[in-house]
Amino acid sequence: MTMSADDEGDLPSGLPDVFEVRGASPGPTVAVLGGVHGDELEGVLAARRVARLLDPAGLRGTVRFAAPAHPAAWSAIRRTSPLDGLNLARVFPGDPLGNPTERVAAVLTSQLITGADLLIDLHSAGEGFDMPLLVGYGADAGDVSERSAAAAEAFAAPFLWEHPTTAPGRSLSAATTLGIPSIYVEGRGGGQVRHADLTCYVGGVLRVLRHLGMIDEAPAPAQPAPVRVHGDGDTDGGIEAGAAGYFVTAVEVGDSVSGGALLGALLDEHGEQVADARSPHDGVVMLLRRHSRTEVGDTLAIVATVTAPPGEDPR
């Protein structure tokens, strides 16, 4: 394994440190991102743990890592860059001559994603949102999406989220353009790292490596089968606040809700309700706003539709 001496990722240039574990035998190449957003801790810790668990003697192929993927945001513990205010997860594939965040994306695209057989992007809900532990992928790229779906199944998170499209600017969209399958992971976040989440992140990556024939053993998943959901997962969209105020939630992430169910209420400074947020359809709550103080247009929640394999009833 090769690794920069600046192991914490606070590089003077602001560019990510891409390192790898190369196996003694040939095999696939997997790219792992952690810390695309600087307030998302789980992915960085999980990626570094996986890198240390891998034994080159028993590894077939190569695993590349960038953890943290966005050193400036990681150092500032921010979702966006303190250098230019941009969100790294909106500027892929980047520009080597662009602003600082675009240059980070360009390095990750050229040095980590390009030439890989699979991309695993380890996110979490960060400090702004709450999400259940999930693995997701885009279903709009034919055979590439089929391979992404197989990797998502192998990861074995409690929830599996299929998206009809992959929004531009994401690491996953950069991978799709290159013909590379990709998955992403989300956890509860909030500045807290939960043992169960971190265990699933690490075990999930190892299960994907086993799925690809790169290692022989991996931990068993904690649950027998995921809850499968479908729908848009763009955190810039979802159910938006129609009024400013204080968002008081009525549900938890992972809850099953019916169409029209109350997700939360917006209260004014006197504690009087001025608006509410209701589920647009039956489904599962996959995202909730974490901070109560809310402005008009802020994303409050996302509800995804429950799906199931052919011949099975939705859970």
Number of C-alpha atoms within 10 A of each C-alpha: 15 9 12 11 8 10 12 13 22 19 16 9 10 20 22 23 26 22 18 19 21 21 22 14 13 12 16 17 25 25 24 32 27 27 29 30 28 27 24 31 28 30 30 24 19 25 27 18 14 20 19 11 11 17 16 17 10 13 22 23 21 23 26 23 28 26 28 31 30 33 27 27 28 26 18 15 20 19 23 22 23 16 13 11 13 17 21 28 20 17 20 25 27 25 17 15 9 12 13 23 30 22 22 28 30 22 23 27 20 13 18 24 29 18 17 22 19 28 27 28 26 28 27 31 27 26 20 16 20 23 24 24 24 28 31 27 28 28 18 15 19 10 13 20 21 16 19 27 23 16 27 28 20 20 30 25 29 19 23 25 29 27 19 15 16 21 16 14 17 20 29 27 22 23 24 20 12 15 18 23 27 31 27 23 28 25 29 24 25 19 16 12 17 12 10 11 22 20 15 25 30 23 22 26 25 24 27 23 26 19 18 21 15 24 20 14 12 16 14 13 18 13 9 9 13 18 17 22 22 20 18 19 23 13 17 10 14 19 21 18 21 18 18 18 23 21 27 19 19 12 15 16 18 20 12 18 21 14 12 12 16 16 23 20 20 24 21 16 10 7 10 12 15 14 16 17 22 18 21 16 14 16 23 24 22 24 25 28 23 21 15 15 15 21 15 11 15 19 22 25 27 26 31 26 20 19 19 14 8 7 6 8 9 13 12
